[in-house]
Amino acid sequence: MDQVWDGVERRQSLRARAEALVVSLSPEKADSKPADVLMHELLVHKIELEMQNDEWQRTYRAQAELQDHYQALFEFAPSAYVVIDANDQIGDINLTGVDLFGAVESRLTGLRFSKLVADDQRDDWYRHFRYLMDSPKAKRLAFDISMIRSDGTPFVAHLDCLRHDRPDTPPKLFVLLAEVGPG
């Protein structure tokens, strides 16, 4: 369904549609036997459940398609994306980010992001990171920093960091990362 309904309105609509489908099977009201009335109610309820199931399946398929779409946008983006938790750990990294660091995704996920920052720049990274994580008013920060690939090769990256807040969870940092030069 393309409409957003409250529970009562939705239930009444499904009931009316189910009743319309079984109208030819409805017992006459004046001389209806209790078993016939019960059978009618069960049939209407069965059809309602089938309609709800069809609606749920359509919604599920649409949600799955949307999830696949956004997963592909993240994974195959031309820029590196990294999601960092409040403990400086990489929660997620896209394929471009994995390629940039020359590592296997499983080795990067869960790793402290600061381990990828050049030793002489870790204090700068930590200050920027803490500023974004600890200050509710801090939402975005962009800067260049020296980083290290998995083979030890240095490079300079531009980081565009965005703090992401959700109710009842610690903030996360969404980082767009682009190589801007050799280390």
Order of alpha helices (4+ residues) and beta strands (2+ residues): alpha-alpha-beta-beta-alpha-alpha-alpha-beta-beta-beta
